[in-house]
Amino acid sequence: MRAATDVASPVRAQNLGHMKHFIDTQDFSREELEDLLGLITLLKEADYEDAVPPLLHNRSLGMIFEEPSTRTRVSFEVGMSKLGGHALYLKPGEIHLGRRESLFDTAKVLSRMCDVIEARTLKHETVLELARDAEVPVINGLTDFNHPTQAVCDLLTMREHLPAGRTLEDCTVVFVGDRTNVCSSLMFIATQFGMRFIHAAPSAYQAPPEWLAEARSNGAISGGSVSVTSEVEEAVAEADFIYTDLWWWVDQEAEIPARRAAFMPRYQVNAALIARAPEHARFMHCLPASRGVEVTDEVIDGPRSIVFDQAENRLHTEKGILAWLTCPTIKHSSPERHRLHEERIGDYLSRRGWDSTSPAPGAEHLRTGEVLGGTRR
């Protein structure tokens, strides 16, 4: 998605306070992530039968975006709607995020008005600061360091497309291309789940030692492994899943000639490269894709590609994460308290003649359909 910057060893979200956030898959144990995947699968199955329960009825999601998005925005907004809630899109430049208003104040205000916050930020430090000060769950929708919701989606997709008779622990995922934020996230979650992860890239674009150390720590527990190589042809020959991402992103335009020279044509996922992989190997991409650059049309649209299954799974993943984080924070009123407040508010409206059959003073035209000034008000 985006070439990762020098965020090598970020502060972990579990150290940010009492609230449970979703900032990095490394903040959770494999058992916790398995629990989350179980909920995602249940909600996906319910969605296919148009039977998603309104777990977040009348709840609100504040979505902060410092840059445009397709899958992240749509999956969170539609996911919240399917759960019975409402999502508010705060587009780039629309709020005073860290400019005319401090991040602390933004976190506090949104916490008073929303039940959960999703933030897609340019810098990882921004989402960490929001999580530190928020009083509701914060979900990382992408930063310059990682993309954890994409990683969970990717694991779900690989599990749905396993080679016959195999488990995740038996599989190798080969990431071809730049050390993007998606690369770091996939590396971490794959090694958490006991997979073999290979990063194939020119030496100048390979994963940094800090990432490798963290992934190896995961592997020491799960049995997974991580390695880097410039020999992409050898790497894909062992792949069960071949994954690629953009070679450059916004603000890297000046680097395009050097990056293109480094990656093209050897690291392009094309028919010749994918022919070196086992017949059962599947192709993945987080999207958006630069067709004809890091991947060719014949591969991304071909029979080995599962990119649109992967894209759809973003929706189911976001539903699961939203419910998993938010449901435990919801305080439900008893039926007695509901009746009490309905009666109190009903009495107030009745004293003013504002009950369900009597419009508020001055609003009679809304009931009769009266047209004022040539326009229905």
HELIX and SHEET records of a PDB file:
HELIX    1   1 ALA A   13  ASN A   15  5                                   3    
HELIX    2   2 THR A   25  ASP A   27  5                                   3    
HELIX    3   3 ARG A   30  TYR A   48  1                                  19    
HELIX    4   4 ARG A   71  LYS A   82  1                                  12    
HELIX    5   5 LEU A  103  MET A  113  1                                  11    
HELIX    6   6 HIS A  124  ASP A  133  1                                  10    
HELIX    7   7 PRO A  148  GLU A  160  1                                  13    
HELIX    8   8 LEU A  168  ASP A  170  5                                   3    
HELIX    9   9 ASN A  181  GLN A  192  1                                  12    
HELIX   10  10 SER A  203  TYR A  205  5                                   3    
HELIX   11  11 PRO A  209  SER A  222  1                                  14    
HELIX   12  12 VAL A  232  VAL A  236  1                                   5    
HELIX   13  13 GLU A  253  GLU A  255  5                                   3    
HELIX   14  14 ILE A  256  PHE A  263  1                                   8    
HELIX   15  15 ALA A  271  ILE A  274  1                                   4    
HELIX   16  16 ASP A  297  ILE A  300  1                                   4    
HELIX   17  17 VAL A  307  THR A  326  1                                  20    
HELIX   18  18 CYS A  327  THR A  329  5                                   3    
HELIX   19  19 PRO A  335  ARG A  351  1                                  17    
HELIX   20  20 GLU A  364  THR A  368  1                                   5    
SHEET    1   A 4 HIS A  86  LEU A  90  0                                        
SHEET    2   A 4 SER A  60  PHE A  65  1                                        
SHEET    3   A 4 VAL A 116  ARG A 120  1                                        
SHEET    4   A 4 VAL A 138  LEU A 142  1                                        
SHEET    1   B 5 SER A 225  THR A 229  0                                        
SHEET    2   B 5 ARG A 196  ALA A 200  1                                        
SHEET    3   B 5 THR A 172  VAL A 176  1                                        
SHEET    4   B 5 PHE A 241  THR A 244  1                                        
SHEET    5   B 5 ARG A 282  HIS A 285  1                                        
SHEET    1   C 2 VAL A 371  LEU A 372  0                                        
SHEET    2   C 2 THR A 375  ARG A 376 -1                                        
END                                                                             
